């Protein structure tokens, strides 16, 4: 899935992930709202942990329709934007 806005490259790409338990982005500029006080550690699929530096909302435009995705973790070390299919199916994020 690719959202469209003024950003270019990988910062604009979002991957749908079956194994990811939460939405995550490593690009702080993607967030329309970000609670920087919210800290946690995220366990990756290879059993390593990385620091979550906040939680907030991002805005995606998909096929001309704007969606606000909430409960997105800001993980500065993350190289790709991930949308959790499980979280989307739970509809707690839209």
N, CA, C and O of each residue as an XYZ file, in Angstrom:
376
protein
N       0.863     -1.162      0.000
C       0.000      0.000      0.000
C       0.904      1.218      0.000
O       1.900      1.269      0.722
N       0.552      2.184     -0.806
C       1.310      3.421     -0.840
C       0.366      4.577     -0.601
O      -0.671      4.687     -1.255
N       0.724      5.441      0.337
C      -0.076      6.635      0.549
C       0.499      7.733     -0.316
O       1.669      7.676     -0.695
N      -0.303      8.728     -0.634
C       0.172      9.803     -1.485
C       0.140     11.111     -0.739
O      -0.897     11.509     -0.210
N       1.263     11.773     -0.694
C       1.379     13.118     -0.162
C       2.689     13.693     -0.666
O       3.249     13.163     -1.625
N       3.198     14.750     -0.063
C       4.398     15.390     -0.576
C       5.673     14.612     -0.286
O       6.722     14.948     -0.836
N       5.623     13.586      0.555
C       6.811     12.808      0.864
C       7.083     11.832     -0.272
O       6.162     11.395     -0.961
N       8.352     11.497     -0.459
C       8.710     10.590     -1.530
C       9.514      9.425     -0.996
O      10.020      9.464      0.126
N       9.627      8.375     -1.817
C      10.462      7.237     -1.478
C       9.825      6.320     -0.454
O       8.603      6.264     -0.316
N      10.691      5.590      0.273
C      10.228      4.589      1.231
C       9.409      5.173      2.368
O       8.594      4.468      2.962
N       9.609      6.445      2.683
C       8.834      7.078      3.745
C       7.357      7.068      3.426
O       6.528      7.210      4.325
N       7.015      6.903      2.168
C       5.642      6.967      1.706
C       5.025      5.582      1.527
O       3.824      5.474      1.277
N       5.818      4.532      1.648
C       5.331      3.176      1.461
C       4.948      2.554      2.797
O       5.645      2.715      3.798
N       3.840      1.851      2.792
C       3.386      1.126      3.974
C       3.204     -0.329      3.595
O       2.588     -0.640      2.575
N       3.736     -1.215      4.409
C       3.621     -2.639      4.160
C       2.569     -3.234      5.085
O       2.574     -2.986      6.291
N       1.662     -4.025      4.503
C       0.673     -4.759      5.294
C       1.375     -5.975      5.868
O       1.995     -6.738      5.127
N       1.287     -6.165      7.171
C       2.054     -7.200      7.847
C       1.135     -8.074      8.694
O       0.455     -7.582      9.595
N       1.119     -9.379      8.398
C       0.310    -10.327      9.162
C       0.916    -10.606     10.537
O       0.181    -10.843     11.495
N       2.247    -10.583     10.647
C       2.908    -10.949     11.891
C       3.112     -9.795     12.854
O       3.429    -10.007     14.025
N       2.937     -8.601     12.379
C       3.158     -7.402     13.192
C       1.942     -7.178     14.095
O       0.810     -7.142     13.613
N       2.169     -7.028     15.388
C       1.033     -6.862     16.303
C       0.551     -5.415     16.391
O      -0.573     -5.163     16.825
N       1.397     -4.460     15.980
C       1.029     -3.047     16.039
C       1.519     -2.322     14.792
O       2.500     -2.728     14.169
N       0.826     -1.244     14.436
C       1.299     -0.368     13.370
C       2.572      0.311     13.855
O       2.684      0.661     15.030
N       3.549      0.500     12.938
C       4.815      1.119     13.319
C       5.376      1.938     12.167
O       5.214      1.592     10.997
N       6.034      3.025     12.523
C       6.742      3.839     11.543
C       8.028      4.365     12.168
O       8.072      4.688     13.355
N       9.068      4.444     11.352
C      10.328      5.010     11.797
C      10.503      6.457     11.387
O      11.542      7.061     11.652
N       9.489      7.016     10.740
C       9.563      8.392     10.256
C       8.710      9.298     11.132
O       7.481      9.271     11.059
N       9.360     10.085     11.943
C       8.661     10.984     12.873
C       7.766     11.986     12.137
O       6.736     12.402     12.667
N       8.153     12.372     10.928
C       7.380     13.342     10.152
C       6.043     12.796      9.655
O       5.191     13.572      9.221
N       5.845     11.502      9.708
C       4.578     10.894      9.275
C       3.438     11.190     10.263
O       2.265     11.140      9.893
N       3.783     11.491     11.496
C       2.783     11.594     12.553
C       2.088     12.951     12.546
O       2.736     13.997     12.495
N       0.760     12.914     12.598
C      -0.023     14.144     12.749
C      -0.206     14.461     14.224
O      -0.465     15.607     14.592
N      -0.072     13.452     15.062
C      -0.131     13.578     16.523
C       0.828     12.542     17.068
O       0.823     11.399     16.611
N       1.666     12.923     18.055
C       2.635     11.990     18.619
C       2.837     12.266     20.099
O       3.213     13.370     20.493
N       2.583     11.249     20.914
C       2.833     11.311     22.349
C       4.238     10.778     22.599
O       4.441      9.564     22.646
N       5.210     11.674     22.760
C       6.607     11.287     22.941
C       6.884     10.724     24.329
O       7.943     10.140     24.557
N       5.957     10.889     25.249
C       6.122     10.357     26.606
C       5.841      8.858     26.664
O       6.264      8.181     27.601
N       5.133      8.346     25.669
C       4.783      6.928     25.627
C       6.007      6.138     25.173
O       6.406      6.222     24.012
N       6.599      5.379     26.077
C       7.819      4.612     25.775
C       7.580      3.142     26.066
O       6.828      2.775     26.969
N       8.233      2.324     25.282
C       8.101      0.884     25.425
C       9.221      0.246     24.620
O       9.969      0.940     23.931
N       9.337     -1.050     24.703
C      10.278     -1.786     23.854
C       9.462     -2.720     22.983
O       8.490     -3.323     23.439
N       9.864     -2.837     21.723
C       9.172     -3.672     20.749
C      10.041     -4.886     20.443
O      11.232     -4.756     20.162
N       9.430     -6.065     20.500
C      10.150     -7.296     20.161
C       9.933     -7.582     18.680
O       8.799     -7.634     18.205
N      11.026     -7.765     17.964
C      10.960     -8.059     16.538
C      10.908     -9.560     16.300
O      11.109    -10.352     17.220
N      10.639     -9.940     15.073
C      10.530    -11.346     14.707
C      11.803    -12.144     14.933
O      11.746    -13.365     15.077
N      12.947    -11.479     14.966
C      14.214    -12.188     15.188
C      14.610    -12.192     16.669
O      15.772    -12.429     17.001
N      13.654    -11.932     17.548
C      13.823    -11.934     19.008
C      14.682    -10.797     19.551
O      15.087    -10.849     20.712
N      14.975     -9.771     18.751
C      15.668     -8.591     19.254
C      14.626     -7.575     19.711
O      13.455     -7.669     19.344
N      15.053     -6.619     20.501
C      14.168     -5.572     20.996
C      14.697     -4.212     20.562
O      15.906     -3.980     20.558
N      13.785     -3.316     20.196
C      14.168     -1.936     19.891
C      13.208     -0.997     20.626
O      12.083     -1.364     20.964
N      13.683      0.209     20.857
C      12.915      1.168     21.649
C      11.834      1.840     20.826
O      12.064      2.275     19.698
N      10.649      1.916     21.417
C       9.555      2.687     20.850
C       9.641      4.069     21.478
O       9.695      4.194     22.702
N       9.653      5.101     20.654
C       9.888      6.460     21.119
C       8.604      7.298     21.189
O       8.671      8.510     21.397
N       7.455      6.672     21.018
C       6.190      7.384     21.091
C       5.083      6.603     20.415
O       5.304      5.534     19.846
N       3.882      7.164     20.489
C       2.700      6.538     19.889
C       1.778      7.656     19.446
O       1.591      8.640     20.161
N       1.197      7.499     18.253
C       0.325      8.559     17.762
C      -0.483      8.150     16.558
O      -0.799      6.977     16.362
N      -0.815      9.158     15.744
C      -1.661      8.960     14.570
C      -0.943      9.426     13.312
O      -0.163     10.378     13.334
N      -1.225      8.732     12.217
C      -0.718      9.133     10.911
C      -1.894      9.252      9.951
O      -2.935      8.625     10.147
N      -1.721     10.043      8.936
C      -2.755     10.237      7.917
C      -2.257      9.615      6.617
O      -1.162      9.921      6.147
N      -3.082      8.733      6.043
C      -2.770      8.094      4.768
C      -3.841      8.451      3.757
O      -5.026      8.494      4.088
N      -3.431      8.704      2.534
C      -4.377      8.914      1.441
C      -4.234      7.711      0.527
O      -3.173      7.479     -0.053
N      -5.321      6.944      0.402
C      -5.326      5.741     -0.413
C      -6.441      5.867     -1.437
O      -7.615      5.974     -1.083
N      -6.070      5.855     -2.690
C      -7.011      6.002     -3.799
C      -7.903      7.225     -3.577
O      -9.119      7.165     -3.761
N      -7.291      8.306     -3.188
C      -7.993      9.570     -3.014
C      -8.796      9.724     -1.738
O      -9.431     10.757     -1.528
N      -8.778      8.714     -0.882
C      -9.528      8.764      0.374
C      -8.537      8.882      1.539
O      -7.593      8.099      1.640
N      -8.760      9.864      2.412
C      -7.884     10.069      3.565
C      -8.333      9.191      4.728
O      -9.512      9.150      5.081
N      -7.372      8.497      5.308
C      -7.606      7.649      6.475
C      -6.682      8.103      7.593
O      -5.505      8.373      7.353
N      -7.194      8.189      8.795
C      -6.354      8.468      9.961
C      -6.166      7.143     10.688
O      -7.127      6.507     11.121
N      -4.916      6.749     10.810
C      -4.577      5.506     11.491
C      -4.022      5.880     12.866
O      -3.017      6.584     12.968
N      -4.678      5.410     13.909
C      -4.243      5.735     15.267
C      -3.501      4.553     15.883
O      -3.449      3.469     15.303
N      -2.936      4.773     17.051
C      -2.190      3.741     17.776
C      -1.006      3.236     16.958
O      -0.741      2.035     16.909
N      -0.296      4.166     16.316
C       0.896      3.832     15.534
C       2.116      4.091     16.413
O       2.265      5.177     16.974
N       2.986      3.092     16.531
C       4.206      3.244     17.306
C       5.261      3.965     16.476
O       5.438      3.678     15.292
N       5.956      4.901     17.110
C       7.107      5.537     16.482
C       8.352      4.796     16.945
O       8.715      4.845     18.120
N       9.002      4.110     16.012
C      10.205      3.333     16.291
C      11.292      3.881     15.376
O      11.365      3.515     14.203
N      12.129      4.753     15.908
C      13.078      5.500     15.075
C      14.024      4.604     14.279
O      14.477      4.995     13.203
N      14.326      3.425     14.780
C      15.249      2.508     14.095
C      14.598      1.733     12.960
O      15.295      1.084     12.181
N      13.290      1.789     12.854
C      12.564      1.024     11.842
C      12.797      1.608     10.458
O      12.714      2.822     10.276
N      13.084      0.771      9.497
C      13.382      1.210      8.130
C      12.152      1.241      7.231
O      12.170      1.896      6.189
N      11.077      0.538      7.620
C       9.852      0.490      6.816
C       8.650      0.848      7.682
O       8.674      0.677      8.901
N       7.603      1.344      7.037
C       6.336      1.610      7.717
C       5.496      0.342      7.658
O       5.338     -0.248      6.589
N       4.959     -0.079      8.793
C       4.196     -1.328      8.858
C       2.774     -1.081      9.340
O       2.551     -0.382     10.329
N       1.827     -1.658      8.636
C       0.428     -1.665      9.069
C       0.091     -3.076      9.512
O       0.217     -4.020      8.732
N      -0.329     -3.224     10.735
C      -0.691     -4.523     11.285
C      -2.078     -4.917     10.785
O      -3.060     -4.226     11.057
N      -2.157     -6.028     10.054
C      -3.464     -6.488      9.588
C      -4.357     -6.882     10.753
O      -5.565     -6.649     10.712
N      -3.776     -7.477     11.794
C      -4.555     -7.818     12.975
C      -5.164     -6.592     13.632
O      -6.324     -6.618     14.042
N      -4.400     -5.531     13.734
C      -4.896     -4.291     14.328
C      -5.955     -3.647     13.431
O      -6.938     -3.095     13.926
N      -5.755     -3.718     12.112
C      -6.756     -3.179     11.191
C      -8.069     -3.954     11.301
O      -9.149     -3.365     11.291
N      -7.965     -5.271     11.404
C      -9.155     -6.110     11.505
C      -9.905     -5.851     12.797
O     -11.128     -5.989     12.844
N      -9.173     -5.471     13.861
C      -9.804     -5.163     15.139
C     -10.548     -3.846     15.111
O     -11.337     -3.557     16.011
N     -10.304     -3.032     14.071
C     -10.960     -1.751     13.852
C     -10.816     -0.796     15.016
O     -11.630      0.114     15.177
N      -9.785     -0.990     15.837
C      -9.540     -0.051     16.923
C      -8.661      1.094     16.467
O      -8.373      2.011     17.237
N      -8.233      1.042     15.210
C      -7.259      2.026     14.746
C      -7.859      3.055     13.815
O      -7.212      4.072     13.563
N      -9.040      2.859     13.293
C      -9.606      3.775     12.313
C     -10.630      4.697     12.929
O     -11.204      5.535     12.234
